């Protein structure tokens, strides 16, 4: 695993850890998920356009496409893991 992949996994795990802490505070997981999506969208806008910038329609489409590819990839990995558990 590359350094960049390790950093990505570390960050992902930290966000999941925080989400679980919020869930343990009796906050509805649907609310936690929505808040994480909002925070991610705000941060994606910051990365693309800076503190005072906004995303135009094309920029929004690019971010949505990245989210879609990421979710599709995660679901494919998860499906493969579940299939392997069934086979073992």
LINNOR-V522892 format. One record per residue. RES is the residue in three letters. PSI is psi in whole degrees, 0 to 359 (999 if undefined). OMEGA is omega in radians with two decimals (none if undefined). Layout:
((RES/PSI/OMEGA) (RES/PSI/OMEGA))
This chain:
((UNK/134/-3.12) (UNK/164/3.09) (UNK/319/-3.14) (UNK/319/3.10) (UNK/322/3.10) (UNK/319/3.10) (UNK/318/3.12) (UNK/313/3.14) (UNK/319/3.12) (UNK/311/3.13) (UNK/315/3.13) (UNK/313/-3.12) (UNK/325/3.10) (UNK/319/3.11) (UNK/319/3.11) (UNK/320/3.09) (UNK/314/3.11) (UNK/317/3.13) (UNK/318/3.11) (UNK/324/3.07) (UNK/316/3.12) (UNK/318/3.08) (UNK/319/3.13) (UNK/341/3.03) (UNK/13/3.09) (UNK/26/3.02) (UNK/131/-3.11) (UNK/128/3.13) (UNK/330/3.08) (UNK/320/3.10) (UNK/317/3.12) (UNK/314/3.13) (UNK/315/3.12) (UNK/319/3.12) (UNK/321/3.08) (UNK/320/3.11) (UNK/318/3.12) (UNK/313/3.13) (UNK/319/3.12) (UNK/319/3.10) (UNK/319/3.10) (UNK/317/-3.12) (UNK/322/3.08) (UNK/321/3.09) (UNK/316/3.11) (UNK/314/-3.12) (UNK/319/-3.07) (UNK/326/-2.95) (UNK/358/-3.12) (UNK/178/-3.08) (UNK/325/-3.04) (UNK/6/-3.09) (UNK/170/3.06) (UNK/161/3.08) (UNK/132/3.00) (UNK/176/-3.07) (UNK/315/-3.14) (UNK/323/3.10) (UNK/320/3.09) (UNK/317/3.12) (UNK/320/3.13) (UNK/316/3.13) (UNK/316/3.13) (UNK/319/3.14) (UNK/323/3.08) (UNK/316/3.09) (UNK/314/-3.12) (UNK/311/-3.13) (UNK/320/3.14) (UNK/314/3.14) (UNK/317/3.10) (UNK/318/3.13) (UNK/313/-3.13) (UNK/319/-3.14) (UNK/321/3.11) (UNK/318/3.11) (UNK/314/-3.13) (UNK/317/3.13) (UNK/317/3.13) (UNK/320/3.11) (UNK/316/3.13) (UNK/320/3.11) (UNK/320/3.12) (UNK/321/3.11) (UNK/321/3.14) (UNK/320/-3.10) (UNK/333/-3.11) (UNK/999/none))
